[in-house]
């Protein structure tokens, strides 16, 4: 890309590791947000003094869509998952026993990798919202992190599990409290 064009003002850096194969076996921490961080997915409420998500219709569809990922991608195993009012966190394991063809991340068509999995998930939720005339939109991108070891996996699992308890202090929580 010509770095001088637009004086490098409008260029968005890729969010992916440059030489990593996002279809390779491994663990991936995924965060996906709603557009403009609008709280489409539900409210955090107290249940037996424990904060949990009370999902909206589109929130429940996001949960159901996430849980159905292995139906479309049998090589994916789901791990920790948490829906929040305006985002979700999840851990995906890719497990392809015979995979040995390393393909570094590249621009272009994607299949059987994290970008294609997330695209399928997001488009399924969006299609449901469109069919049922539910106002909803995703943020265009998502965040991912390749989980590098068991210690990191444990910390991320704990972060995901504790996320609802942190909602009262989240700057995106306009009310500043639980419902």
SEFI-211300 format. One record per atom (N, C-alpha, C): residue in three letters; atom name; z, x, y. Coordinates in pm, 1 decimal, padded with zeros to 6 digits. Example, Ala and Ser with C-alpha at 12.3 -4.5 7.8 and 13.67 -1.06 7.14 Angstrom:
<gulums>
(Ala; N; (00780.0; 01319.0; -00569.0))
(Ala; CA; (00780.0; 01230.0; -00450.0))
(Ala; C; (00780.0; 01320.0; -00330.0))
(Ser; N; (00708.0; 01285.0; -00225.0))
(Ser; CA; (00714.0; 01367.0; -00106.0))
(Ser; C; (00787.0; 01290.0; 00003.0))
</gulums>
This chain:
<gulums>
(Unk; N; (00000.0; 00084.8; -00118.1))
(Unk; CA; (00000.0; 00000.0; 00000.0))
(Unk; C; (00000.0; 00088.9; 00123.8))
(Unk; N; (-00073.2; 00049.6; 00225.1))
(Unk; CA; (-00080.5; 00124.0; 00350.1))
(Unk; C; (00049.5; 00103.2; 00427.9))
(Unk; N; (00133.9; 00206.6; 00432.7))
(Unk; CA; (00264.3; 00198.7; 00499.0))
(Unk; C; (00252.0; 00175.3; 00649.3))
(Unk; N; (00137.2; 00210.1; 00710.2))
(Unk; CA; (00122.1; 00193.7; 00854.4))
(Unk; C; (00085.3; 00050.1; 00891.7))
(Unk; N; (00027.9; -00023.0; 00796.9))
(Unk; CA; (-00009.3; -00160.9; 00824.2))
(Unk; C; (00117.4; -00241.7; 00851.9))
(Unk; N; (00117.1; -00316.1; 00958.6))
(Unk; CA; (00230.8; -00395.8; 01003.8))
(Unk; C; (00353.3; -00309.2; 01031.9))
(Unk; N; (00333.6; -00179.6; 01049.1))
(Unk; CA; (00440.4; -00084.4; 01079.9))
(Unk; C; (00556.7; -00097.2; 00981.6))
(Unk; N; (00524.2; -00131.4; 00856.6))
(Unk; CA; (00621.0; -00143.7; 00747.9))
(Unk; C; (00728.3; -00250.1; 00776.5))
(Unk; N; (00703.8; -00343.2; 00868.5))
(Unk; CA; (00801.5; -00445.0; 00905.4))
(Unk; C; (00808.9; -00559.5; 00805.7))
(Unk; N; (00698.7; -00596.0; 00744.0))
(Unk; CA; (00694.3; -00716.5; 00663.2))
(Unk; C; (00690.5; -00688.2; 00513.6))
(Unk; N; (00712.0; -00565.1; 00478.5))
(Unk; CA; (00707.2; -00526.3; 00338.5))
(Unk; C; (00841.1; -00556.8; 00273.1))
(Unk; N; (00836.3; -00622.9; 00158.4))
(Unk; CA; (00956.8; -00649.9; 00081.4))
(Unk; C; (00958.9; -00551.8; -00035.0))
(Unk; N; (01062.6; -00472.2; -00040.2))
(Unk; CA; (01075.1; -00375.9; -00149.1))
(Unk; C; (01091.8; -00449.3; -00281.6))
(Unk; N; (01031.3; -00397.4; -00386.6))
(Unk; CA; (01049.6; -00460.8; -00516.5))
(Unk; C; (01196.6; -00453.3; -00557.9))
(Unk; N; (01241.5; -00557.4; -00623.7))
(Unk; CA; (01381.1; -00563.2; -00666.8))
(Unk; C; (01400.7; -00501.6; -00805.3))
(Unk; N; (01297.0; -00466.1; -00873.2))
(Unk; CA; (01303.9; -00415.6; -01009.5))
(Unk; C; (01310.3; -00263.3; -01013.3))
(Unk; N; (01370.7; -00212.8; -01121.4))
(Unk; CA; (01367.3; -00068.4; -01145.0))
(Unk; C; (01222.6; -00029.1; -01170.9))
(Unk; N; (01177.8; 00073.0; -01105.5))
(Unk; CA; (01035.8; 00106.7; -01105.9))
(Unk; C; (00978.6; 00134.0; -01245.3))
(Unk; N; (01046.4; 00210.4; -01327.2))
(Unk; CA; (00990.4; 00249.1; -01456.8))
(Unk; C; (01060.1; 00182.6; -01574.5))
(Unk; N; (01125.9; 00071.3; -01548.4))
(Unk; CA; (01199.2; 00003.9; -01656.1))
(Unk; C; (01113.6; -00104.4; -01719.5))
(Unk; N; (01130.3; -00123.8; -01848.5))
(Unk; CA; (01059.1; -00228.1; -01921.7))
(Unk; C; (01151.0; -00349.7; -01932.6))
(Unk; N; (01123.5; -00453.1; -01853.7))
(Unk; CA; (01206.3; -00573.3; -01851.0))
(Unk; C; (01179.8; -00666.2; -01969.1))
(Unk; N; (01103.3; -00620.1; -02065.9))
(Unk; CA; (01086.6; -00690.9; -02192.2))
(Unk; C; (01154.4; -00615.4; -02305.2))
(Unk; N; (01218.8; -00503.4; -02272.0))
(Unk; CA; (01284.2; -00420.1; -02372.6))
(Unk; C; (01417.5; -00480.9; -02414.2))
(Unk; N; (01461.7; -00444.2; -02533.0))
(Unk; CA; (01591.8; -00486.7; -02581.6))
(Unk; C; (01699.7; -00440.6; -02485.6))
(Unk; N; (01792.7; -00530.0; -02456.6))
(Unk; CA; (01902.0; -00495.4; -02367.7))
(Unk; C; (01968.3; -00618.7; -02310.7))
(Unk; N; (02067.0; -00593.5; -02225.7))
(Unk; CA; (02143.4; -00700.2; -02160.6))
(Unk; C; (02107.4; -00701.7; -02012.5))
(Unk; N; (02094.1; -00822.3; -01957.2))
(Unk; CA; (02051.8; -00839.9; -01819.3))
(Unk; C; (02143.1; -00941.5; -01750.2))
(Unk; N; (02193.5; -00904.6; -01634.3))
(Unk; CA; (02276.0; -00993.6; -01551.3))
(Unk; C; (02183.8; -01055.4; -01447.9))
(Unk; N; (02174.5; -01187.5; -01447.2))
(Unk; CA; (02082.1; -01260.6; -01361.5))
(Unk; C; (02159.9; -01347.7; -01263.5))
(Unk; N; (02117.9; -01347.2; -01137.1))
(Unk; CA; (02169.6; -01439.3; -01036.5))
(Unk; C; (02050.4; -01505.8; -00970.4))
(Unk; N; (02053.5; -01638.8; -00965.7))
(Unk; CA; (01945.7; -01715.7; -00903.2))
(Unk; C; (02009.8; -01809.8; -00801.9))
(Unk; N; (01954.4; -01813.3; -00680.4))
(Unk; CA; (02009.3; -01895.8; -00572.8))
(Unk; C; (01915.1; -02009.9; -00536.5))
(Unk; N; (01973.0; -02115.3; -00484.2))
(Unk; CA; (01892.5; -02223.7; -00427.9))
(Unk; C; (01840.3; -02178.0; -00291.4))
(Unk; N; (01731.0; -02237.9; -00248.2))
(Unk; CA; (01673.2; -02202.2; -00119.0))
(Unk; C; (01773.1; -02229.9; -00007.2))
(Unk; N; (01785.6; -02133.8; 00081.9))
(Unk; CA; (01878.6; -02140.5; 00194.6))
(Unk; C; (02022.8; -02164.7; 00150.3))
(Unk; N; (02050.1; -02134.7; 00024.0))
(Unk; CA; (02184.5; -02149.1; -00034.5))
(Unk; C; (02241.9; -02289.9; -00016.1))
(Unk; N; (02153.1; -02389.1; -00021.2))
(Unk; CA; (02196.0; -02529.0; -00013.5))
(Unk; C; (02268.5; -02563.9; -00144.1))
(Unk; N; (02377.3; -02636.3; -00134.4))
(Unk; CA; (02460.5; -02670.6; -00250.1))
(Unk; C; (02403.6; -02790.8; -00326.6))
(Unk; N; (02293.4; -02767.9; -00395.5))
(Unk; CA; (02226.6; -02872.1; -00473.8))
(Unk; C; (02295.3; -02899.4; -00607.4))
(Unk; N; (02364.7; -02799.1; -00662.0))
(Unk; CA; (02405.0; -02804.7; -00802.6))
(Unk; C; (02534.7; -02878.3; -00831.5))
(Unk; N; (02617.8; -02901.6; -00730.8))
(Unk; CA; (02742.4; -02972.5; -00756.3))
(Unk; C; (02855.1; -02921.1; -00670.0))
(Unk; N; (02976.5; -02960.6; -00707.7))
(Unk; CA; (03097.3; -02920.6; -00635.3))
(Unk; C; (03192.7; -02852.0; -00731.6))
(Unk; N; (03270.9; -02761.6; -00678.4))
(Unk; CA; (03379.5; -02702.2; -00755.4))
(Unk; C; (03500.4; -02793.4; -00737.5))
(Unk; N; (03552.7; -02840.8; -00850.0))
(Unk; CA; (03667.8; -02931.2; -00849.3))
(Unk; C; (03777.3; -02871.6; -00938.0))
(Unk; N; (03895.8; -02926.5; -00925.8))
(Unk; CA; (04008.5; -02883.1; -01009.6))
(Unk; C; (04015.0; -02972.0; -01134.1))
(Unk; N; (04029.4; -02907.8; -01248.5))
(Unk; CA; (04048.0; -02977.2; -01374.9))
(Unk; C; (04164.4; -02909.0; -01445.3))
(Unk; N; (04278.1; -02981.3; -01454.1))
(Unk; CA; (04399.6; -02920.1; -01509.8))
(Unk; C; (04432.8; -02790.2; -01438.5))
(Unk; N; (04425.2; -02794.3; -01305.8))
(Unk; CA; (04456.7; -02680.4; -01219.5))
(Unk; C; (04362.0; -02561.9; -01238.6))
(Unk; N; (04243.4; -02589.9; -01293.0))
(Unk; CA; (04142.7; -02485.9; -01314.3))
(Unk; C; (04015.5; -02528.0; -01242.7))
(Unk; N; (03959.5; -02441.0; -01160.4))
(Unk; CA; (03835.1; -02478.8; -01091.9))
(Unk; C; (03715.4; -02478.1; -01186.9))
(Unk; N; (03638.2; -02587.5; -01183.3))
(Unk; CA; (03517.3; -02599.1; -01264.2))
(Unk; C; (03408.1; -02662.4; -01178.2))
(Unk; N; (03285.1; -02651.1; -01222.6))
(Unk; CA; (03173.8; -02715.3; -01152.6))
(Unk; C; (03162.9; -02860.4; -01200.8))
(Unk; N; (03148.5; -02951.0; -01106.0))
(Unk; CA; (03114.1; -03090.0; -01136.1))
(Unk; C; (02966.9; -03101.9; -01096.6))
(Unk; N; (02876.2; -03091.8; -01194.5))
(Unk; CA; (02734.7; -03080.8; -01159.6))
(Unk; C; (02673.0; -03211.6; -01111.5))
(Unk; N; (02576.4; -03196.9; -01023.3))
(Unk; CA; (02490.1; -03307.4; -00984.0))
(Unk; C; (02386.6; -03325.5; -01095.2))
(Unk; N; (02295.9; -03419.5; -01076.6))
(Unk; CA; (02188.7; -03439.0; -01175.5))
(Unk; C; (02105.4; -03311.7; -01187.3))
(Unk; N; (02070.0; -03252.6; -01074.6))
(Unk; CA; (01987.7; -03130.2; -01081.0))
(Unk; C; (02070.9; -03012.5; -01132.5))
(Unk; N; (02200.4; -03013.6; -01103.9))
(Unk; CA; (02288.7; -02910.9; -01158.9))
(Unk; C; (02295.4; -02918.3; -01310.6))
(Unk; N; (02306.2; -03040.7; -01363.0))
(Unk; CA; (02309.1; -03057.1; -01508.7))
(Unk; C; (02176.2; -03014.8; -01570.2))
(Unk; N; (02066.8; -03044.0; -01499.0))
(Unk; CA; (01934.9; -03001.2; -01549.3))
(Unk; C; (01925.8; -02849.0; -01552.6))
(Unk; N; (01984.1; -02781.7; -01452.8))
(Unk; CA; (01985.8; -02634.4; -01452.2))
(Unk; C; (02066.4; -02583.0; -01571.8))
(Unk; N; (02180.7; -02644.5; -01599.5))
(Unk; CA; (02260.8; -02604.6; -01716.0))
(Unk; C; (02180.1; -02624.4; -01844.3))
(Unk; N; (02121.9; -02743.4; -01859.7))
(Unk; CA; (02044.2; -02773.4; -01979.9))
(Unk; C; (01924.0; -02679.7; -01993.9))
(Unk; N; (01858.6; -02651.9; -01880.3))
(Unk; CA; (01744.1; -02560.8; -01882.9))
(Unk; C; (01784.2; -02420.6; -01925.5))
(Unk; N; (01896.9; -02372.9; -01874.4))
(Unk; CA; (01944.2; -02239.0; -01911.7))
(Unk; C; (01974.8; -02234.8; -02061.5))
(Unk; N; (02044.5; -02337.4; -02109.0))
(Unk; CA; (02081.9; -02339.8; -02250.2))
(Unk; C; (01960.9; -02351.4; -02343.1))
(Unk; N; (01848.7; -02400.4; -02290.9))
(Unk; CA; (01728.3; -02414.5; -02374.0))
(Unk; C; (01638.4; -02290.6; -02372.8))
(Unk; N; (01673.4; -02189.3; -02296.8))
(Unk; CA; (01588.4; -02068.6; -02290.6))
(Unk; C; (01554.4; -02015.4; -02430.0))
(Unk; N; (01650.8; -02003.7; -02523.2))
(Unk; CA; (01614.8; -01950.9; -02656.0))
(Unk; C; (01515.3; -02036.8; -02734.1))
(Unk; N; (01501.3; -02165.1; -02700.2))
(Unk; CA; (01401.3; -02248.1; -02765.8))
(Unk; C; (01260.4; -02202.1; -02730.5))
(Unk; N; (01243.6; -02153.1; -02609.5))
(Unk; CA; (01112.7; -02106.7; -02562.8))
(Unk; C; (01093.3; -01957.4; -02586.1))
(Unk; N; (01202.8; -01884.1; -02589.1))
(Unk; CA; (01201.5; -01739.1; -02608.3))
(Unk; C; (01303.0; -01706.3; -02718.0))
(Unk; N; (01263.7; -01716.8; -02845.5))
(Unk; CA; (01358.8; -01699.7; -02955.6))
(Unk; C; (01424.9; -01561.4; -02960.6))
(Unk; N; (01368.1; -01465.2; -02893.4))
(Unk; CA; (01426.2; -01330.7; -02891.3))
(Unk; C; (01537.5; -01317.0; -02787.0))
(Unk; N; (01567.8; -01425.4; -02714.9))
(Unk; CA; (01673.2; -01422.4; -02612.4))
(Unk; C; (01801.3; -01481.8; -02669.0))
(Unk; N; (01910.4; -01411.0; -02645.7))
(Unk; CA; (02043.4; -01461.4; -02679.0))
(Unk; C; (02118.4; -01479.7; -02548.0))
(Unk; N; (02180.8; -01595.7; -02533.3))
(Unk; CA; (02257.1; -01625.7; -02412.7))
(Unk; C; (02398.8; -01573.4; -02426.6))
(Unk; N; (02455.4; -01534.2; -02315.9))
(Unk; CA; (02594.0; -01488.0; -02312.2))
(Unk; C; (02663.7; -01567.7; -02202.3))
(Unk; N; (02746.6; -01505.5; -02123.7))
(Unk; CA; (02820.9; -01573.3; -02017.4))
(Unk; C; (02724.5; -01643.0; -01921.2))
(Unk; N; (02767.5; -01758.7; -01873.0))
(Unk; CA; (02686.8; -01836.7; -01778.5))
(Unk; C; (02780.8; -01916.1; -01689.2))
(Unk; N; (02745.1; -01928.1; -01561.4))
(Unk; CA; (02822.9; -02011.1; -01470.1))
(Unk; C; (02731.2; -02068.9; -01363.7))
(Unk; N; (02730.4; -02200.7; -01354.6))
(Unk; CA; (02662.1; -02268.1; -01245.4))
(Unk; C; (02760.8; -02282.2; -01131.0))
(Unk; N; (02716.2; -02254.7; -01011.8))
(Unk; CA; (02795.6; -02270.2; -00890.2))
(Unk; C; (02723.2; -02370.2; -00800.4))
(Unk; N; (02783.8; -02414.8; -00690.3))
(Unk; CA; (02717.5; -02514.3; -00605.5))
(Unk; C; (02580.1; -02473.1; -00553.1))
(Unk; N; (02558.1; -02344.3; -00526.9))
(Unk; CA; (02430.5; -02301.3; -00468.9))
(Unk; C; (02364.9; -02184.8; -00541.8))
(Unk; N; (02418.0; -02146.3; -00655.6))
(Unk; CA; (02359.5; -02036.8; -00732.9))
(Unk; C; (02408.9; -02044.2; -00876.9))
(Unk; N; (02354.8; -01958.1; -00959.6))
(Unk; CA; (02402.9; -01946.5; -01096.2))
(Unk; C; (02402.3; -01800.4; -01136.5))
(Unk; N; (02488.9; -01769.2; -01230.7))
(Unk; CA; (02496.3; -01636.1; -01290.6))
(Unk; C; (02481.6; -01652.1; -01440.4))
(Unk; N; (02410.5; -01561.1; -01502.6))
(Unk; CA; (02400.8; -01562.5; -01647.6))
(Unk; C; (02367.5; -01425.1; -01701.7))
(Unk; N; (02406.5; -01404.6; -01825.4))
(Unk; CA; (02371.3; -01281.3; -01896.1))
(Unk; C; (02276.6; -01320.3; -02008.6))
(Unk; N; (02166.1; -01249.9; -02014.9))
(Unk; CA; (02068.1; -01267.6; -02121.8))
(Unk; C; (02058.5; -01137.6; -02200.9))
(Unk; N; (02054.1; -01150.2; -02333.1))
(Unk; CA; (02025.3; -01036.1; -02419.5))
(Unk; C; (01884.8; -01054.6; -02473.5))
(Unk; N; (01803.4; -00953.8; -02461.2))
(Unk; CA; (01673.2; -00954.0; -02527.7))
(Unk; C; (01690.5; -00876.0; -02656.0))
(Unk; N; (01650.7; -00938.2; -02767.1))
(Unk; CA; (01664.8; -00876.2; -02897.4))
(Unk; C; (01535.1; -00896.2; -02975.0))
(Unk; N; (01449.0; -00796.5; -02968.0))
(Unk; CA; (01321.7; -00797.3; -03040.7))
(Unk; C; (01331.6; -00685.2; -03144.0))
(Unk; N; (01367.4; -00718.2; -03268.7))
(Unk; CA; (01394.2; -00613.8; -03368.4))
(Unk; C; (01282.5; -00511.2; -03388.1))
(Unk; N; (01158.8; -00553.2; -03378.5))
(Unk; CA; (01047.8; -00460.8; -03403.3))
(Unk; C; (00985.7; -00405.0; -03276.1))
(Unk; N; (01054.5; -00421.8; -03162.3))
(Unk; CA; (00995.7; -00380.6; -03034.4))
(Unk; C; (01008.0; -00229.2; -03015.8))
(Unk; N; (00895.1; -00163.3; -02995.6))
(Unk; CA; (00895.9; -00019.5; -02969.8))
(Unk; C; (00781.2; 00022.2; -02877.6))
(Unk; N; (00730.0; -00073.2; -02801.4))
(Unk; CA; (00616.1; -00046.6; -02712.8))
(Unk; C; (00663.4; -00055.4; -02567.2))
(Unk; N; (00721.0; 00051.7; -02517.0))
(Unk; CA; (00775.9; 00055.6; -02380.8))
(Unk; C; (00665.1; 00030.8; -02279.5))
(Unk; N; (00685.3; -00070.7; -02193.8))
(Unk; CA; (00588.1; -00104.6; -02089.3))
(Unk; C; (00660.6; -00110.6; -01955.9))
(Unk; N; (00651.2; -00004.7; -01875.0))
(Unk; CA; (00720.2; -00006.5; -01744.7))
(Unk; C; (00678.7; -00126.1; -01660.6))
(Unk; N; (00773.1; -00172.1; -01579.5))
(Unk; CA; (00750.2; -00284.6; -01489.8))
(Unk; C; (00624.7; -00259.9; -01406.6))
(Unk; N; (00538.2; -00360.5; -01399.4))
(Unk; CA; (00413.8; -00346.9; -01323.0))
(Unk; C; (00378.6; -00480.7; -01260.5))
(Unk; N; (00309.3; -00474.8; -01149.4))
(Unk; CA; (00260.3; -00595.5; -01085.4))
(Unk; C; (00151.5; -00654.9; -01173.0))
(Unk; N; (00150.8; -00787.3; -01184.6))
(Unk; CA; (00047.7; -00853.5; -01263.1))
(Unk; C; (00108.1; -00954.9; -01357.4))
(Unk; N; (00026.8; -01006.7; -01448.3))
(Unk; CA; (00075.2; -01109.1; -01540.9))
(Unk; C; (00195.6; -01058.6; -01621.2))
(Unk; N; (00291.5; -01146.4; -01640.3))
(Unk; CA; (00413.5; -01113.0; -01713.4))
(Unk; C; (00427.1; -01207.0; -01832.1))
(Unk; N; (00471.0; -01153.4; -01946.0))
(Unk; CA; (00502.2; -01241.5; -02058.4))
(Unk; C; (00609.4; -01177.0; -02144.2))
(Unk; N; (00692.4; -01261.6; -02201.7))
(Unk; CA; (00798.7; -01218.7; -02292.1))
(Unk; C; (00890.0; -01112.4; -02232.0))
(Unk; N; (00918.6; -01127.7; -02103.2))
(Unk; CA; (01010.5; -01036.7; -02035.0))
(Unk; C; (01096.3; -01117.5; -01937.7))
(Unk; N; (01188.1; -01051.1; -01870.4))
(Unk; CA; (01278.8; -01120.9; -01779.4))
(Unk; C; (01202.1; -01200.1; -01672.2))
(Unk; N; (01102.6; -01142.6; -01604.4))
(Unk; CA; (01031.0; -01224.0; -01504.1))
(Unk; C; (00969.6; -01352.3; -01561.6))
(Unk; N; (00912.3; -01345.7; -01680.8))
(Unk; CA; (00851.2; -01467.3; -01737.5))
(Unk; C; (00957.9; -01567.3; -01781.9))
(Unk; N; (01070.4; -01519.3; -01830.7))
(Unk; CA; (01179.6; -01608.4; -01870.8))
(Unk; C; (01233.6; -01682.4; -01749.3))
(Unk; N; (01259.1; -01609.3; -01641.6))
(Unk; CA; (01314.7; -01671.7; -01521.2))
(Unk; C; (01212.1; -01765.0; -01457.2))
(Unk; N; (01086.6; -01725.7; -01456.2))
(Unk; CA; (00982.6; -01813.3; -01402.6))
(Unk; C; (00978.3; -01944.9; -01480.2))
(Unk; N; (00984.0; -01938.2; -01612.7))
(Unk; CA; (00982.9; -02059.1; -01694.7))
(Unk; C; (01104.7; -02146.2; -01669.1))
(Unk; N; (01221.4; -02084.9; -01659.5))
(Unk; CA; (01343.8; -02159.2; -01631.8))
(Unk; C; (01335.5; -02229.6; -01496.4))
(Unk; N; (01299.9; -02153.9; -01392.8))
(Unk; CA; (01294.1; -02211.0; -01258.5))
(Unk; C; (01189.1; -02320.9; -01248.7))
(Unk; N; (01074.3; -02299.8; -01311.0))
(Unk; CA; (00969.4; -02402.2; -01301.1))
(Unk; C; (01008.2; -02528.5; -01377.5))
(Unk; N; (01083.6; -02515.7; -01486.5))
(Unk; CA; (01130.3; -02633.1; -01559.5))
(Unk; C; (01225.1; -02718.2; -01476.2))
(Unk; N; (01318.2; -02653.7; -01406.2))
(Unk; CA; (01412.5; -02727.0; -01321.0))
(Unk; C; (01337.3; -02789.9; -01203.7))
(Unk; N; (01245.0; -02715.3; -01144.7))
(Unk; CA; (01166.6; -02766.7; -01032.3))
(Unk; C; (01081.7; -02887.1; -01074.6))
(Unk; N; (01019.6; -02878.7; -01191.4))
(Unk; CA; (00937.1; -02990.2; -01240.0))
(Unk; C; (01023.1; -03115.1; -01259.2))
(Unk; N; (01141.7; -03098.7; -01314.4))
(Unk; CA; (01233.5; -03211.5; -01332.8))
(Unk; C; (01266.6; -03274.7; -01197.4))
(Unk; N; (01299.0; -03190.2; -01099.4))
(Unk; CA; (01332.1; -03241.1; -00965.5))
(Unk; C; (01213.5; -03316.3; -00905.8))
(Unk; N; (01094.4; -03263.1; -00921.4))
(Unk; CA; (00974.2; -03326.2; -00866.3))
(Unk; C; (00948.5; -03461.3; -00932.9))
(Unk; N; (00952.8; -03465.7; -01064.5))
(Unk; CA; (00928.0; -03589.8; -01138.4))
(Unk; C; (01028.6; -03698.0; -01100.5))
(Unk; N; (01153.8; -03657.5; -01082.0))
(Unk; CA; (01260.2; -03753.8; -01051.4))
(Unk; C; (01287.7; -03767.6; -00901.9))
(Unk; N; (01200.9; -03708.8; -00820.9))
(Unk; CA; (01210.2; -03716.4; -00674.7))
(Unk; C; (01349.1; -03677.4; -00623.2))
(Unk; N; (01397.9; -03565.3; -00675.9))
(Unk; CA; (01526.9; -03510.2; -00633.7))
(Unk; C; (01498.7; -03395.2; -00538.5))
(Unk; N; (01550.3; -03400.0; -00416.4))
(Unk; CA; (01528.4; -03288.1; -00324.2))
(Unk; C; (01588.4; -03159.7; -00381.6))
(Unk; N; (01505.0; -03057.6; -00394.4))
(Unk; CA; (01552.5; -02931.7; -00452.4))
(Unk; C; (01449.0; -02822.6; -00433.2))
(Unk; N; (01495.1; -02701.2; -00413.5))
(Unk; CA; (01404.9; -02585.9; -00405.9))
(Unk; C; (01483.6; -02459.4; -00437.8))
(Unk; N; (01421.3; -02369.0; -00511.5))
(Unk; CA; (01480.3; -02238.6; -00542.4))
(Unk; C; (01453.5; -02138.8; -00431.5))
(Unk; N; (01537.4; -02041.0; -00420.0))
(Unk; CA; (01506.5; -01921.4; -00341.9))
(Unk; C; (01389.3; -01853.9; -00414.3))
(Unk; N; (01293.4; -01796.7; -00342.0))
(Unk; CA; (01174.7; -01742.9; -00408.8))
(Unk; C; (01201.7; -01632.8; -00511.5))
(Unk; N; (01299.0; -01550.7; -00490.8))
(Unk; CA; (01322.9; -01440.2; -00583.1))
(Unk; C; (01453.4; -01464.3; -00658.4))
(Unk; N; (01495.6; -01366.7; -00732.9))
(Unk; CA; (01624.0; -01370.2; -00802.5))
(Unk; C; (01675.2; -01227.7; -00810.5))
(Unk; N; (01800.4; -01214.0; -00848.7))
(Unk; CA; (01860.3; -01081.0; -00862.6))
(Unk; C; (01881.4; -01053.0; -01010.9))
(Unk; N; (01855.0; -00930.8; -01050.3))
(Unk; CA; (01885.6; -00892.4; -01187.8))
(Unk; C; (01947.1; -00753.8; -01188.6))
(Unk; N; (02021.0; -00728.5; -01291.0))
(Unk; CA; (02079.2; -00596.3; -01312.0))
(Unk; C; (02072.7; -00567.3; -01461.1))
(Unk; N; (02019.3; -00451.4; -01493.6))
(Unk; CA; (02020.8; -00405.8; -01631.6))
(Unk; C; (02164.1; -00361.4; -01660.6))
(Unk; N; (02225.4; -00422.1; -01760.5))
(Unk; CA; (02363.5; -00387.4; -01796.7))
(Unk; C; (02357.9; -00263.5; -01884.8))
(Unk; N; (02425.2; -00158.8; -01841.0))
(Unk; CA; (02407.1; -00027.2; -01901.4))
(Unk; C; (02507.1; 00009.9; -02010.6))
(Unk; N; (02624.5; -00056.9; -02015.2))
(Unk; CA; (02722.6; -00020.5; -02118.5))
(Unk; C; (02821.6; -00135.1; -02139.1))
(Unk; N; (02905.9; -00122.3; -02240.0))
(Unk; CA; (03001.7; -00228.2; -02274.6))
(Unk; C; (03103.8; -00252.2; -02164.6))
(Unk; N; (03146.6; -00147.2; -02096.0))
(Unk; CA; (03242.9; -00161.7; -01987.4))
(Unk; C; (03183.8; -00247.3; -01875.0))
(Unk; N; (03059.8; -00218.4; -01838.5))
(Unk; CA; (02991.7; -00297.3; -01735.0))
(Unk; C; (02973.1; -00441.7; -01781.8))
(Unk; N; (02935.9; -00461.0; -01906.7))
(Unk; CA; (02919.4; -00595.5; -01962.6))
(Unk; C; (03050.1; -00673.5; -01952.0))
(Unk; N; (03161.1; -00610.1; -01985.0))
(Unk; CA; (03291.6; -00675.1; -01977.5))
(Unk; C; (03327.3; -00714.6; -01834.4))
(Unk; N; (03302.1; -00624.2; -01738.4))
(Unk; CA; (03330.6; -00653.8; -01596.8))
(Unk; C; (03245.1; -00769.2; -01547.0))
(Unk; N; (03117.5; -00772.5; -01584.7))
(Unk; CA; (03027.6; -00879.5; -01539.8))
(Unk; C; (03067.7; -01013.0; -01602.0))
(Unk; N; (03103.8; -01011.6; -01729.3))
(Unk; CA; (03151.1; -01135.3; -01793.1))
(Unk; C; (03272.5; -01190.8; -01719.1))
(Unk; N; (03365.2; -01102.9; -01685.0))
(Unk; CA; (03486.1; -01146.0; -01613.7))
(Unk; C; (03450.1; -01200.4; -01475.1))
(Unk; N; (03358.1; -01134.0; -01406.0))
(Unk; CA; (03313.4; -01181.5; -01274.6))
(Unk; C; (03254.9; -01322.1; -01285.7))
(Unk; N; (03168.6; -01343.3; -01384.7))
(Unk; CA; (03106.1; -01474.1; -01403.7))
(Unk; C; (03212.3; -01580.2; -01433.8))
(Unk; N; (03303.1; -01549.5; -01523.8))
(Unk; CA; (03407.7; -01644.9; -01560.5))
(Unk; C; (03496.5; -01681.1; -01441.8))
(Unk; N; (03525.4; -01583.1; -01355.5))
(Unk; CA; (03615.3; -01606.1; -01242.3))
(Unk; C; (03544.5; -01659.8; -01118.3))
(Unk; N; (03414.2; -01673.4; -01122.2))
(Unk; CA; (03338.7; -01713.5; -01004.3))
(Unk; C; (03384.0; -01846.5; -00944.5))
(Unk; N; (03409.0; -01952.2; -01023.3))
(Unk; CA; (03455.6; -02078.1; -00962.0))
(Unk; C; (03587.7; -02062.1; -00886.3))
(Unk; N; (03675.8; -01978.2; -00935.3))
(Unk; CA; (03804.7; -01957.9; -00868.3))
(Unk; C; (03787.6; -01888.9; -00733.3))
(Unk; N; (03676.3; -01821.2; -00713.0))
(Unk; CA; (03650.3; -01751.7; -00587.1))
(Unk; C; (03579.0; -01839.8; -00484.9))
(Unk; N; (03535.8; -01960.1; -00525.8))
(Unk; CA; (03454.3; -02045.5; -00438.8))
(Unk; C; (03525.6; -02081.2; -00308.8))
(Unk; N; (03655.6; -02102.7; -00312.5))
(Unk; CA; (03729.8; -02140.3; -00190.9))
(Unk; C; (03716.9; -02033.7; -00082.4))
(Unk; N; (03700.8; -01908.2; -00122.2))
(Unk; CA; (03688.2; -01799.4; -00024.7))
(Unk; C; (03543.2; -01760.4; 00003.0))
(Unk; N; (03448.7; -01821.2; -00066.1))
(Unk; CA; (03308.4; -01783.9; -00050.3))
(Unk; C; (03257.6; -01824.9; 00087.6))
(Unk; N; (03190.4; -01734.3; 00155.9))
(Unk; CA; (03139.6; -01764.8; 00290.0))
(Unk; C; (03032.4; -01872.8; 00288.1))
(Unk; N; (02972.0; -01900.1; 00173.4))
(Unk; CA; (02872.6; -02006.8; 00162.8))
(Unk; C; (02938.2; -02143.7; 00144.3))
(Unk; N; (03067.9; -02146.7; 00116.2))
(Unk; CA; (03140.6; -02271.5; 00098.7))
(Unk; C; (03177.9; -02322.9; 00237.1))
(Unk; N; (03102.7; -02418.2; 00287.2))
(Unk; CA; (03119.2; -02466.1; 00423.9))
(Unk; C; (03255.1; -02533.6; 00445.9))
(Unk; N; (03308.2; -02602.9; 00344.5))
(Unk; CA; (03437.3; -02668.4; 00359.7))
(Unk; C; (03553.6; -02570.5; 00346.0))
(Unk; N; (03530.7; -02461.6; 00274.9))
(Unk; CA; (03636.7; -02363.5; 00255.3))
(Unk; C; (03741.1; -02406.8; 00155.5))
(Unk; N; (03716.5; -02514.0; 00082.2))
(Unk; CA; (03813.2; -02559.6; -00017.5))
(Unk; C; (03741.8; -02613.8; -00138.4))
(Unk; N; (03821.9; -02646.6; -00238.5))
(Unk; CA; (03769.7; -02716.6; -00354.0))
(Unk; C; (03767.5; -02864.3; -00318.1))
(Unk; N; (03684.2; -02937.4; -00384.8))
(Unk; CA; (03680.5; -03083.2; -00364.1))
(Unk; C; (03797.2; -03144.4; -00437.0))
</gulums>
